Amino acid sequence: MKQVSIIGAGIGGLTAAVRLQKLGYNVTIYEQNAQPGGKMNQIVSQGFTFDVGPTIVMMKDIYEEVFRFCGVDPHNYLPFEEVQPLMHLVFGDQSSLDLSRDLPTLIAEINRIAPDDVNGMLNFLADIYHRYTIAKPNFLERSFRNWRDFYNLPALYAGLQLRTFNNAYKNIAKFIKNENLRNSLAFQTLYIGISPYQGPSLYNIIPMIELFYGVYFLKGGMYTVVNSLVKLFKEQGGTLKLATPVQEIIIKDKVAVGIRVNNHPIHSDYVLCNADFPTAMTTLIPNEQNRGQYTDQKIAKMDYSCSCLVLYLGLGRIVKSSATFCRRKLHLDFSIPRPCVDGYLNL
């Protein structure tokens, strides 16, 4: 049985480990932290529990697919509950809107706040869904390993059909007149740190996916995904080593042949690294000659995506009016060029 060493027990490392173990490999995961999860982690302190990282689930079938791949019932591992309505939005003028994936309920709500935009809403959803059906097989579900995978006639034709030249907000404004309704469909690009006034219109698939496929909550929080993957991995015979940092990926003749842990080499037929790319390159492959074009100088000049400051607050008392408290004390500014939906931190 061939040996596979996986560096990092984040979601990518865990799902890869589960699949490889199911396919007949002998898989060991090495995680430097005392608990698995990576960016999908959990803080437990002084009676409070916080999920770190993602907080909502869209398209739950993607989460469930890895369990079906292993021949088990995902419902025995992932107790999803649908959130209905999807969200309750409060705008700057204190008007509100409930978004629902139940079409009659959604139409009735839009008719309440913007009756002239009912047809526009339906046309917007139809337009972005059509583009989603093009993007899904041609881009979202494909791997691009070299320039030929992208620069070919079918891919270029599909790219033209996507019509990504407008930004997300302008695309919505073509269909919707009411400013509050526009903003209710535009702010979701902030999920991935992109302004709707700058990001391409294709990112409007995010609100479409919410409205078509729903939003879900996991009992026990998002860390349930991590615990469930770890459980499935161990059930299949996999090995998870926590608090075990990898010092180096051992490379011979441009091929990874193992890893070094606690100053001891561990032979591996395959090495899969789930660590962040710049960190992995500079710390796990110390010899620049083994990195190809990715020298220390090139890595230092890379542009990195934006981050954010997240506050996890555990309160020792019950706040009767959380919305009022948050408006006065913790009003969130999305920092985009034009005003969007007011954001409140729900306590």
BATI-33006 format. One line per 8 residues: number of its first residue (from 1); for each residue x, y, z of N, C-alpha, C, CB. Coordinates in steps of 0.001 Angstrom, whole numbers, plus 500000, padded with zeros to 6 digits. Glycine has a CB too. Layout:
<nodes>
NUM = X Y Z X Y Z X Y Z X Y Z; ...
</nodes>
This chain:
<nodes>
1 = 500846 498805 500000 500000 500000 500000 500885 501249 500000 499041 500003 501232; 500619 502150 499072 501461 503338 498962 501157 504332 500085 501263 504007 497593; 502242 504994 500550 502154 505914 501674 501961 507349 501173 503418 505813 502554; 501010 508043 501790 500758 509450 501472 500891 510269 502751 499342 509644 500829; 501722 511299 502710 501854 512238 503830 501180 513547 503445 503359 512474 504205; 500258 513981 504283 499548 515236 504045 499943 516234 505117 498011 515019 504033; 500363 517416 504680 500785 518473 505601 499616 519429 505805 502044 519233 505059; 499071 519449 506998 497991 520366 507321 496642 519683 507364 497956 521483 506332
9 = 495921 519853 508480 494593 519260 508655 493500 520299 508514 494487 518582 510010; 493695 521214 507534 492603 522105 507169 491568 521329 506363 493126 523324 506366; 490537 522029 505891 489474 521355 505144 490018 520700 503878 488363 522348 504785; 490933 521372 503187 491525 520791 501980 492294 519523 502285 492440 521794 501307; 493104 519554 503352 493874 518382 503735 492996 517237 504183 494838 518732 504823; 491947 517545 504949 491052 516503 505451 490265 515828 504330 490091 517092 506470; 489700 516622 503424 488904 516028 502345 489785 515210 501410 488166 517119 501553; 490993 515707 501125 491914 514935 500292 492290 513624 500983 493181 515759 499979
17 = 492508 513693 502285 492883 512495 503039 491775 511456 503021 493226 512859 504478; 490548 511905 503200 489405 510984 503193 489289 510277 501845 488097 511741 503510; 489425 511031 500769 489308 510444 499429 490443 509454 499155 489306 511551 498360; 491663 509857 499487 492810 508988 499219 492752 507711 500058 494117 509736 499497; 492336 507841 501318 492204 506654 502158 491154 505707 501583 491836 507050 503599; 490048 506256 501088 488999 505443 500473 489508 504744 499219 487783 506308 500133; 490421 505394 498484 490953 504827 497243 492044 503789 497483 491494 505928 496369; 492390 503551 498738 493318 502472 499024 494723 502885 499423 493406 501616 497865
25 = 494955 504166 499628 496274 504623 500081 496338 504599 501610 496576 506053 499547; 497539 504535 502124 497764 504634 503566 498139 506081 503882 498885 503635 504047; 497209 506822 504466 497343 508270 504593 497610 508675 506038 496087 508966 504078; 498574 509559 506203 498856 510166 507505 498850 511683 507346 500225 509670 508079; 498095 512362 508207 498055 513823 508214 498918 514329 509363 496590 514349 508344; 499750 515328 509060 500591 515967 510071 500114 517409 510241 502113 515915 509668; 499640 517735 511431 499111 519069 511720 499919 519703 512844 497606 519000 512100; 500412 520931 512610 501258 521584 513606 500475 522070 514827 501979 522749 512973
33 = 499182 522340 514669 498382 522829 515790 497839 521669 516623 497227 523700 515282; 497314 522010 517792 496810 520985 518703 495428 520482 518309 496769 521525 520111; 494777 521153 517351 493483 520686 516881 493397 520900 515377 492327 521415 517612; 492600 520070 514694 492482 520197 513238 491560 521340 512856 491970 518894 512628; 491470 521611 511558 490517 522598 511056 491123 523701 510225 489802 523200 512180; 492371 524100 510525 492967 525193 509753 492171 526469 509904 493066 524818 508282; 491755 527037 508786 490988 528291 508825 489560 528062 509306 490967 528944 507440; 489053 526839 509195 487738 526506 509744 487959 525926 511143 486959 525488 508812
41 = 488232 526806 512097 488605 526347 513420 487575 526778 514451 489981 526871 513796; 487889 526561 515700 486949 526860 516774 487702 527323 518008 486081 525633 517103; 487151 528336 518677 487703 528826 519939 486727 528471 521052 487965 530372 519890; 487201 527787 522066 486394 527463 523248 487101 528046 524453 486183 525909 523408; 486453 529023 525116 487109 529708 526228 486073 530280 527182 488031 530822 525713; 486231 530049 528462 485430 530655 529526 483929 530471 529297 485753 532137 529639; 483557 529307 528795 482143 529016 528590 481587 529477 527262 481360 529629 529667; 482410 530105 526427 481973 530584 525123 482601 529734 524021 482337 532072 524937
49 = 481867 529547 522954 482374 528804 521795 482156 529637 520541 481674 527414 521664; 483227 529847 519783 483153 530638 518555 483682 529821 517380 483950 531959 518700; 482943 529819 516293 483478 529299 515039 484413 530330 514433 482340 528941 514049; 485549 529881 513926 486517 530760 513275 486487 530462 511784 487960 530567 513863; 486320 531501 510974 486289 531289 509530 484871 531353 508995 486917 529950 509177; 484496 530447 508111 483175 530506 507478 482070 530321 508499 483054 529445 506384; 480929 530953 508249 479832 530906 509210 478522 530419 508618 479628 532253 509800; 478400 530349 507298 477162 529881 506681 477492 528841 505621 476364 531061 506064
57 = 476508 528038 505296 476669 527000 504290 475726 527285 503124 476398 525594 504892; 476289 527366 501936 475504 527404 500705 475870 526162 499888 475770 528732 499888; 474919 525643 499135 475148 524465 498298 475701 523317 499150 476123 524801 497137; 474903 522865 500090 475339 521847 501033 475695 520528 500348 474262 521611 502063; 475215 520315 499128 475556 519084 498407 477062 518939 498229 474870 519061 497043; 477773 520059 498123 479227 520002 497963 479866 519440 499230 479802 521407 497641; 479346 519827 500396 479853 519295 501660 479531 517805 501783 479255 520072 502851; 478356 517428 501321 477907 516050 501482 478558 515091 500488 476412 515985 501336
65 = 479057 515623 499379 479565 514769 498301 480701 513873 498746 480023 515613 497147; 481628 514380 499570 482777 513581 499991 482328 512389 500837 483775 514448 500779; 481246 512537 501574 480729 511424 502375 480073 510374 501474 479713 511938 503426; 479344 510849 500464 478758 509899 499506 479859 509165 498749 477822 510630 498511; 480945 509870 498432 482081 509249 497749 482614 508071 498562 483201 510285 497510; 482547 508190 499882 483059 507130 500755 482000 506088 501086 483597 507729 502037; 480819 506220 500484 479786 505208 500665 479039 505276 501971 480381 503890 500543; 479019 506454 502611 478277 506609 503864 477190 507657 503674 479227 507005 505033
73 = 476218 507648 504568 475117 508596 504515 475563 509916 505152 473857 508025 505233; 475639 510993 504383 476110 512272 504955 475233 512782 506084 476180 513323 503876; 473959 512385 506095 473072 512879 507145 473449 512332 508519 471633 512515 506823; 474225 511260 508549 474695 510724 509823 475892 511502 510367 475064 509259 509666; 476444 512397 509547 477624 513167 509930 477359 514670 509967 478756 512877 508975; 476529 515166 509049 476314 516603 508912 474830 516930 509127 476787 517097 507516; 474444 517338 510330 473034 517645 510627 472636 519047 510168 472773 517508 512125; 472394 519196 508874 472046 520505 508331 470609 520898 508679 472236 520510 506817
81 = 470404 522184 508913 469069 522755 509061 468983 523992 508168 468762 523114 510561; 467948 524071 507370 467806 525225 506472 467397 526467 507254 466770 524929 505365; 467997 527594 506898 467671 528879 507509 466579 529539 506670 468941 529800 507618; 465470 529867 507312 464355 530479 506585 463692 531528 507465 463322 529408 506142; 463666 532799 507045 464193 533331 505791 465725 533309 505770 463687 534759 505571; 466279 533499 504589 467732 533469 504444 468398 534523 505305 468123 533668 502992; 467806 535699 505317 468346 536800 506113 467309 537892 506249 469633 537358 505483; 467444 538643 507320 466607 539816 507565 467500 541035 507430 465915 539762 508982
89 = 467227 541870 506445 468058 543038 506159 467376 544307 506661 468347 543144 504647; 468155 545146 507335 467675 546456 507780 468519 547511 507086 467747 546605 509347; 467879 548422 506368 468575 549429 505577 468741 550732 506361 467821 549690 504272; 469497 551645 505786 469782 552915 506450 468550 553737 506758 470699 553718 505613; 467487 553583 505936 466245 554333 506191 465326 553585 507152 465505 554604 504873; 465848 552507 507775 465139 551684 508760 464046 550803 508153 464530 552571 509807; 463915 550778 506825 463034 549796 506194 463739 548448 506213 462660 550217 504730; 462986 547381 505990 463572 546049 506106 463092 545151 504973 463223 545424 507464
97 = 463797 544046 504816 463478 543077 503758 463894 541694 504232 464192 543443 502409; 462994 540726 504079 463316 539330 504330 463538 538629 503002 462195 538635 505142; 464709 538008 502843 465001 537241 501635 464687 535777 501890 466480 537419 501199; 463958 535184 500959 463553 533789 501088 463776 533071 499773 462079 533678 501522; 464102 531751 499843 464225 530997 498602 462894 530393 498179 465264 529903 498754; 461852 530618 498968 460501 530252 498547 459994 531340 497608 459541 530071 499780; 459805 531001 496324 459538 532018 495307 458293 532856 495602 459388 531358 493961; 457128 532266 495928 455964 533121 496236 456222 534078 497393 454758 532257 496563
105 = 456940 533606 498424 457255 534475 499561 458190 535597 499143 457884 533666 500699; 459185 535265 498323 460128 536272 497853 459428 537329 497010 461248 535618 497049; 458579 536899 496087 457877 537848 495220 456955 538751 496032 457072 537100 494149; 456276 538184 497021 455391 538992 497859 456189 540048 498620 454615 538099 498844; 457381 539686 499084 458213 540626 499830 458740 541736 498925 459379 539892 500494; 459141 541392 497720 459613 542411 496782 458459 543317 496371 460254 541756 495537; 457299 542728 496174 456123 543525 495815 455774 544507 496928 454922 542610 495520; 456110 544151 498154 455830 545034 499294 456727 546261 499289 456004 544276 500605
113 = 458018 546087 498984 458941 547223 499089 459238 547879 497743 460236 546771 499720; 459094 547140 496642 459430 547677 495319 458591 546975 494252 460949 547505 495019; 457291 547259 494177 456402 546547 493250 456818 546665 491787 455003 547062 493403; 457495 547744 491428 457918 547915 490032 459115 547037 489668 458261 549370 489772; 459701 546392 490665 460911 545606 490416 460683 544099 490439 461950 545957 491429; 459439 543663 490504 459170 542222 490537 459667 541552 489260 457663 541957 490723; 459294 542104 488106 459753 541525 486832 461270 541618 486705 459081 542238 485641; 461827 542756 487146 463267 542926 487070 464012 541893 487912 463645 544321 487512
121 = 463464 541579 489086 464080 540582 489945 464086 539212 489278 463353 540515 491280; 462968 538840 488683 462879 537550 487996 463828 537497 486807 461444 537288 487533; 463917 538595 486075 464832 538634 484934 466294 538585 485371 464583 539888 484108; 466611 539266 486481 467976 539223 487008 468368 537801 487389 468113 540150 488222; 467493 537111 488108 467793 535748 488542 467929 534810 487342 466700 535237 489493; 467084 534996 486337 467176 534154 485139 468489 534402 484401 465983 534419 484199; 468886 535671 484314 470118 536020 483603 471348 535454 484294 470245 537530 483482; 471440 535637 485617 472635 535177 486320 472655 533656 486418 472706 535797 487718
129 = 471487 533022 486471 471468 531552 486491 471960 530990 485164 470048 531030 486792; 471576 531638 484072 472057 531204 482750 473576 531282 482686 471432 532067 481629; 474139 532352 483203 475600 532487 483193 476260 531490 484146 476004 533918 483572; 475593 531200 485241 476111 530205 486174 476208 528832 485504 475219 530126 487424; 475201 528461 484710 475240 527160 484026 476371 527094 483009 473906 526886 483331; 476839 528249 482532 478001 528277 481629 479296 528196 482438 477991 529567 480755; 479360 528971 483527 480596 529035 484321 480878 527737 485062 480517 530177 485318; 479847 527046 485517 480046 525860 486358 480877 524778 485665 478699 525284 486761
137 = 480494 524296 484463 481308 523239 483847 482595 523746 483218 480506 522528 482804; 482602 524989 482774 483758 525503 482034 484845 526102 482912 483306 526532 481060; 484482 526589 484110 485462 527270 484947 485428 526821 486408 485239 528751 484876; 484239 526784 487023 484157 526533 488454 484561 525112 488824 482762 526803 488940; 484269 524151 487961 484554 522753 488265 485749 522210 487490 483343 521911 487973; 486537 523073 486905 487704 522651 486137 488990 523086 486803 487641 523205 484728; 490018 522286 486625 491356 522652 487085 492127 523269 485930 492112 521419 487655; 492867 524332 486209 493670 525000 485198 495139 524839 485574 493280 526507 485068
145 = 495793 523891 484920 497176 523564 485254 498186 524248 484337 497374 522073 485196; 497768 524654 483175 498665 525384 482286 497831 526312 481415 499515 524408 481412; 498492 527143 480641 497790 528179 479883 496851 527586 478841 498789 529100 479206; 497137 526367 478362 496273 525748 477343 494903 525378 477903 496944 524500 476769; 494839 525152 479212 493546 524819 479813 492585 526000 479773 493737 524357 481252; 493128 527192 479718 492276 528388 479693 492183 529000 478303 492802 529425 480670; 493344 529118 477649 493359 529762 476337 493132 528724 475236 494697 530506 476111; 491871 528374 475065 491453 527505 473973 490090 527981 473505 491413 526000 474411
153 = 489694 527585 472316 488470 528132 471719 487218 527887 472569 488266 527534 470346; 486968 526668 473085 485770 526476 473916 485762 527352 475167 485658 525023 474325; 486926 527482 475826 486983 528290 477043 486794 529772 476736 488314 528071 477762; 487417 530235 475649 487265 531649 475284 485826 531962 474896 488210 532012 474129; 485185 531040 474185 483784 531249 473805 482891 531298 475046 483308 530129 472851; 483139 530383 475991 482367 530379 477229 482610 531666 478016 482727 529151 478085; 483862 532158 478012 484175 533393 478704 483430 534585 478143 485641 533649 478647; 483301 534637 476825 482550 535728 476191 481071 535663 476558 482713 535676 474665
161 = 480535 534448 476685 479131 534298 477042 478835 534762 478464 478714 532861 476882; 479860 534779 479302 479649 535172 480694 479430 536670 480861 480824 534741 481530; 479896 537464 479900 479680 538917 479933 480079 539507 481296 478200 539243 479628; 481356 539411 481607 481855 539853 482913 482395 541280 482903 482936 538918 483385; 482103 542044 481875 482725 543364 481744 482169 544370 482750 482528 543891 480335; 480871 544302 483076 480304 545196 484080 480650 544716 485481 478784 545298 483915; 480652 545659 486432 480819 545231 487811 479487 544692 488348 481336 546401 488688; 479537 544094 489533 478366 543429 490089 477202 544398 490289 478721 542767 491409
169 = 477486 545583 490822 476408 546532 491089 475747 547017 489805 476940 547718 491874; 476536 547348 488794 475966 547821 487527 475101 546756 486873 477076 548245 486569; 475510 545500 486992 474710 544421 486423 473352 544317 487111 475457 543093 486533; 473347 544462 488432 472079 544432 489173 471221 545632 488803 472333 544410 490695; 471860 546797 488667 471131 548029 488363 470452 547982 486997 472072 549214 488423; 470907 547139 486097 470248 546980 484795 468838 546431 484961 471067 546053 483888; 468628 545668 486021 467341 545003 486210 466502 545617 487326 467563 543550 486500; 467160 546183 488352 466490 546625 489572 466586 548141 489713 467098 545933 490805
177 = 465471 548793 490035 465464 550245 490208 465602 550665 491673 464188 550822 489632; 464980 549933 492568 464967 550300 493979 466357 550141 494577 463948 549448 494754; 466858 551211 495217 468230 551186 495729 468418 550161 496844 468618 552562 496234; 467445 550047 497746 467572 549073 498821 467606 547650 498284 466430 549228 499809; 466782 547375 497289 466772 546034 496700 468078 545771 495949 465564 545868 495750; 468591 546780 495274 469904 546634 494626 470974 546250 495650 470304 547946 493906; 470972 546983 496760 471987 546729 497778 471831 545355 498424 471929 547802 498843; 470601 544884 498526 470369 543575 499129 470935 542456 498276 468887 543353 499351
185 = 471144 542714 496989 471727 541719 496091 473209 541957 495826 470980 541711 494784; 473701 543131 496215 475079 543500 495877 476081 543203 496988 475139 544961 495538; 475642 543272 498244 476628 543233 499329 477269 541853 499515 475973 543659 500625; 476685 540796 498919 477236 539457 499139 478640 539289 498580 476332 538428 498524; 479057 540154 497643 480439 540054 497158 481437 540331 498278 480671 541031 495996; 480966 540994 499342 481841 541260 500486 482210 539972 501217 481166 542235 501455; 481460 538895 500990 481815 537602 501583 483250 537224 501225 480842 536503 501110; 483655 537561 500013 484986 537185 499539 485907 538401 499452 484890 536501 498171
193 = 485526 539486 500149 486407 540634 500281 486485 541523 499053 487755 540170 500615; 485436 541530 498229 485456 542311 496992 484297 543298 496988 485383 541384 495752; 484554 544536 496624 483510 545548 496521 482603 545244 495332 484127 546956 496387; 481279 545362 495497 480377 545145 494360 480531 546200 493276 478946 545122 494837; 481201 547302 493608 481421 548358 492621 482727 548168 491869 481411 549714 493296; 483455 547113 492209 484717 546812 491539 484766 545374 491005 485876 547045 492498; 484149 544447 491717 484198 543038 491324 483350 542773 490090 483733 542152 492472; 483722 541793 489261 482974 541479 488044 481572 540974 488347 483721 540448 487225
201 = 480686 541158 487386 479273 540832 487583 479032 539351 487828 478479 541272 486389; 479977 538498 487446 479786 537071 487656 479635 536734 489137 480950 536296 487063; 480168 537596 490011 480043 537338 491446 478603 537457 491924 480921 538297 492228; 477708 537910 491071 476293 537926 491433 475714 536517 491522 475504 538746 490422; 476508 535511 491174 476029 534150 491394 475886 533868 492890 476985 533131 490744; 476533 534651 493748 476449 534395 495194 475030 534610 495706 477425 535305 495961; 474408 535795 495488 473011 535915 495940 472073 534974 495201 472527 537341 495765; 472364 534679 493922 471532 533727 493189 471572 532350 493831 471983 533636 491736
209 = 472757 531901 494216 472890 530591 494848 472136 530564 496172 474374 530242 495070; 472214 531644 496937 471467 531706 498194 469971 531559 497947 471753 533025 498923; 469467 532287 496951 468027 532292 496692 467543 531001 496036 467668 533469 495816; 468397 530334 495268 467995 529113 494577 468248 527857 495410 468729 529004 493261; 469376 527829 496115 469780 526608 496806 469691 526695 498326 471174 526261 496419; 469435 527889 498852 469230 528037 500275 470501 528276 501073 468555 526842 500790; 470318 528627 502326 471397 528807 503295 471119 527868 504456 471509 530302 503779; 472175 527223 504959 471989 526189 505970 472841 526451 507204 472322 524824 505391
217 = 472356 525913 508307 473044 525983 509589 473369 524560 510027 472177 526725 510664; 474528 524375 510633 474931 523063 511140 474820 523031 512656 476368 522724 510699; 474127 522039 513175 474092 521875 514617 475510 521674 515140 473186 520689 515013; 475862 522459 516146 477227 522404 516650 478147 523393 515972 477775 521030 516487; 477614 524140 514981 478425 525128 514285 479221 524534 513137 479357 525791 515250; 479959 525384 512449 480711 524953 511268 481815 523957 511621 481315 526161 510564; 482262 523968 512874 483323 523038 513246 482837 521591 513195 483847 523366 514643; 481526 521405 513108 480975 520062 512917 481509 519434 511634 479438 520109 512882
225 = 481758 520253 510617 482334 519730 509368 483697 519110 509643 482459 520852 508303; 484520 519817 510406 485858 519320 510740 485765 518022 511532 486645 520375 511540; 484956 518027 512596 484822 516828 513422 484306 515636 512622 483892 517104 514591; 483387 515895 511703 482814 514814 510901 483836 514239 509931 481593 515312 510134; 484646 515091 509321 485683 514604 508411 486755 513811 509164 486327 515779 507661; 487131 514298 510334 488106 513570 511146 487548 512199 511536 488478 514384 512412; 486287 512164 511933 485648 510900 512307 485644 509927 511135 484212 511147 512793; 485246 510408 509951 485203 509555 508766 486588 509072 508386 484573 510297 507598
233 = 487577 509953 508472 488954 509601 508125 489483 508481 509025 489862 510836 508230; 489238 508603 510327 489707 507589 511266 488939 506286 511099 489577 508092 512699; 487654 506378 510775 486866 505162 510535 487414 504354 509369 485409 505520 510271; 488026 505070 508418 488587 504390 507249 490011 503899 507493 488568 505320 506050; 490556 504155 508679 491888 503671 509001 492992 504687 508850 492196 502522 508165; 492653 505938 508612 493656 506988 508466 494255 507400 509802 493049 508195 507787; 495412 508038 509742 496125 508475 510945 496256 509996 510957 497522 507814 511022; 495852 510611 512056 495960 512060 512227 496902 512340 513378 494567 512710 512479
241 = 497994 513061 513101 498969 513416 514127 498914 514919 514371 500401 512976 513713; 498407 515294 515551 498286 516699 515925 499533 517155 516670 497032 516926 516787; 499702 518479 516735 500885 519072 517386 502168 518452 516837 500817 518879 518922; 502169 518214 515535 503317 517582 514879 503698 518390 513645 503000 516106 514493; 504478 519440 513817 504843 520270 512668 505832 519563 511746 505435 521588 513143; 505634 519766 510459 506566 519254 509448 507665 520289 509245 505831 518940 508093; 508897 519838 509265 510023 520755 509122 510416 520983 507668 511208 520232 509886; 510227 519963 506837 510728 520069 505464 510061 519030 504580 512259 519900 505424
249 = 509857 519399 503325 509493 518437 502292 510794 517991 501633 508481 519054 501239; 511079 516716 501695 512339 516192 501158 512180 515972 499650 512748 514857 501878; 513042 516605 498896 512973 516545 497434 514282 516000 496882 512671 517944 496835; 514169 515005 496004 515324 514454 495311 515015 514370 493820 515702 513060 495880; 515916 514942 493026 515745 514938 491571 514377 515494 491167 515914 513515 491021; 513991 516584 491837 512757 517313 491543 511492 516523 491874 512734 517699 490091; 511611 515506 492714 510470 514695 493127 510410 514664 494652 510566 513251 492544; 509221 514913 495207 509037 514825 496656 509034 513358 497066 507717 515527 497100
257 = 509935 512999 497972 510076 511598 498380 509756 511396 499855 511485 511108 498092; 509404 512465 500546 509072 512323 501950 509060 513650 502662 510035 511397 502621; 508970 513582 503977 508958 514783 504810 509907 514575 505984 507516 515109 505311; 510232 515666 506658 511079 515582 507842 510286 516073 509052 512387 516413 507657; 510186 515230 510073 509447 515541 511299 510335 515214 512490 508097 514749 511371; 510483 516173 513400 511342 515981 514581 512752 515520 514189 510707 514954 515538; 513221 516116 513092 514569 515833 512570 514736 514415 512028 515587 516065 513653; 513612 513717 511807 513667 512372 511247 512964 512344 509894 513028 511351 512213
265 = 513595 511750 508869 512937 511646 507562 511850 510568 507583 513975 511334 506461; 510746 510850 506910 509649 509889 506781 509395 509684 505292 508346 510387 507522; 509617 508468 504820 509428 508178 503397 507949 508275 503033 509979 506775 503046; 507684 508872 501866 506317 508975 501356 506354 508776 499849 505670 510353 501725; 505411 507971 499359 505284 507841 497910 504728 509123 497305 504384 506650 497551; 503873 509778 498090 503308 511051 497643 503245 511999 498835 501890 510851 497011; 503471 513287 498563 503338 514322 499584 502324 515341 499102 504709 515001 499892; 501323 515607 499939 500308 516609 499615 500405 517704 500668 498858 515983 499564
273 = 500610 518935 500208 500798 520055 501135 499568 520945 501134 502051 520874 500763; 498947 521089 502304 497759 521930 502455 498078 523252 503144 496689 521187 503241; 499359 523537 503331 499756 524813 503939 499639 525941 502923 501199 524735 504485; 499568 527180 503408 499524 528338 502513 500761 528335 501622 499433 529666 503321; 500568 528678 500351 501630 528555 499353 502902 529310 499728 501133 529049 498024; 502863 530609 500048 504132 531310 500349 504852 530714 501553 503866 532795 500604; 504078 530342 502582 504688 529745 503776 505330 528407 503444 503641 529564 504887; 504614 527598 502684 505136 526282 502321 506421 526408 501513 504091 525492 501529
281 = 506424 527317 500570 507593 527471 499712 508825 527928 500502 507292 528465 498596; 508642 528886 501374 509800 529480 502053 510267 528675 503265 509466 530885 502487; 509366 527911 503901 509746 527187 505113 509905 525689 504897 508726 527425 506182; 509084 525106 504038 509122 523656 503862 510049 523222 502725 507727 523137 503603; 510362 524168 501830 511322 523880 500758 512429 524923 500856 510633 523899 499327; 513359 524760 501789 514371 525799 502037 515330 526015 500872 515164 525446 503261; 515569 524998 500078 516490 525121 498950 515760 525744 497764 517085 523738 498563; 516138 526969 497411 515465 527676 496317 515520 526914 494994 516083 529043 496134
289 = 516562 526131 494786 516707 525396 493526 515608 524355 493346 518070 524719 493466; 514999 523936 494434 513919 522950 494350 512553 523577 494121 513881 522129 495606; 512504 524914 494058 511220 525600 493919 510930 526081 492507 511173 526763 494848; 511812 525831 491594 511601 526328 490244 511692 527835 490209 510258 525872 489708; 510673 528487 489677 510675 529942 489510 510389 530694 490809 509655 530335 488468; 509945 529999 491861 509496 530689 493069 510647 530907 494047 508380 529896 493745; 511479 531875 493718 512580 532255 494589 512056 533095 495761 513654 533036 493794; 512901 533297 496766 512513 534151 497894 512140 535539 497413 513646 534240 498924
297 = 512881 536042 496444 512620 537391 495940 511267 537472 495254 513719 537820 494974; 510937 536472 494449 509649 536497 493751 508492 536371 494740 509581 535367 492709; 508636 535504 495719 507574 535331 496708 507373 536607 497519 507897 534156 497642; 508457 537301 497842 508363 538541 498618 507631 539640 497856 509752 539024 499002; 507648 539586 496521 507015 540619 495702 505555 540297 495357 507807 540811 494425; 505057 539159 495801 503684 538784 495476 502683 539716 496149 503416 537339 495894; 501557 539937 495469 500464 540712 496048 499519 539753 496771 499703 541528 494948; 499155 540117 497979 498298 539252 498776 496894 539849 498880 498901 539037 500177
305 = 495905 539000 499002 494526 539467 499132 494328 540117 500498 493528 538298 498936; 493277 540930 500607 493045 541683 501831 492563 540756 502944 492025 542807 501588; 492777 541182 504158 492325 540444 505324 491332 541325 506086 493532 540023 506233; 490976 540917 507287 490040 541727 508057 490273 541479 509543 488570 541407 507665; 489727 542361 510359 489800 542226 511802 488461 541698 512297 490160 543582 512483; 488475 540580 513000 487252 539971 513517 487308 539983 515034 487069 538520 512978; 486235 540482 515656 486130 540496 517111 485185 539388 517566 485638 541877 517616; 485652 538535 518459 484799 537516 519059 484506 537954 520489 485476 536092 519018
313 = 483260 538365 520725 482898 538966 522003 482034 538010 522814 482163 540297 521786; 482471 537681 524009 481667 536908 524932 481168 537819 526034 482465 535728 525511; 479845 538027 526090 479271 538975 527037 478758 538259 528273 478144 539769 526384; 478953 538889 529416 478512 538314 530674 477102 538702 531048 479434 538715 531758; 476385 539338 530154 474993 539720 530434 474176 539641 529159 474916 541146 531036; 472878 539594 529297 471966 539535 528154 471682 540950 527677 470642 538801 528524; 471863 541187 526372 471556 542489 525773 470158 542402 525190 472610 542892 524672; 469222 543142 525743 467821 543011 525338 467582 543470 523913 466938 543796 526271
321 = 468242 544554 523505 468053 545070 522150 469391 545058 521450 467443 546504 522160; 469691 543933 520824 471016 543788 520216 471198 544739 519054 471236 542360 519749; 470137 544981 518261 470277 545855 517101 470626 547272 517536 468989 545856 516269; 469937 547755 518601 470211 549100 519101 471629 549184 519652 469193 549492 520185; 472016 548167 520400 473373 548132 520957 474405 548205 519855 473588 546865 521790; 474180 547445 518812 475167 547391 517738 475180 548675 516922 474892 546205 516829; 474023 549293 516732 474008 550537 515964 474816 551605 516683 472563 551023 515735; 474695 551629 517994 475345 552691 518750 476811 552395 519035 474614 552917 520045
329 = 477112 551110 519225 478443 550770 519689 479311 550086 518647 478338 549904 520875; 478706 549261 517800 479507 548420 516922 479026 548482 515475 479480 546987 517412; 478665 549665 515032 478244 549813 513646 479394 549417 512715 477783 551268 513365; 479098 548580 511766 480144 548079 510873 480153 548863 509577 479947 546586 510587; 481313 549317 509170 481476 550051 507918 482114 549125 506896 482336 551339 508119; 481395 548846 505791 481915 547940 504785 483064 548545 503984 480810 547529 503856; 483269 549857 504105 484377 550535 503435 484376 550302 501922 485697 550069 504023; 483239 550563 501297 483148 550511 499842 482777 551893 499348 482110 549445 499366
337 = 483021 552212 498065 482907 553588 497589 481535 554218 497749 483280 553637 496174; 480465 553390 497725 479122 553949 497856 478413 553242 498993 478317 553813 496530; 477381 553860 499573 476702 553233 500717 476028 551935 500320 475670 554185 501316; 476115 550956 501209 475474 549671 500970 474566 549379 502165 476536 548526 500759; 474119 548148 502284 473251 547782 503391 473981 547974 504706 472767 546333 503250; 473303 548565 505703 473899 548701 507024 474177 547322 507593 472980 549509 507968; 475356 547143 508199 475677 545847 508782 475698 545941 510298 477025 545337 508260; 475069 544995 510934 475051 544962 512389 475601 543636 512855 473628 545191 512939
345 = 476323 543676 513938 476856 542454 514512 475791 541885 515460 478220 542719 515262; 475245 540722 515136 474216 540108 515951 474853 539424 517160 473395 539102 515122; 474434 539818 518362 475016 539271 519582 474036 538302 520213 475387 540395 520575
</nodes>
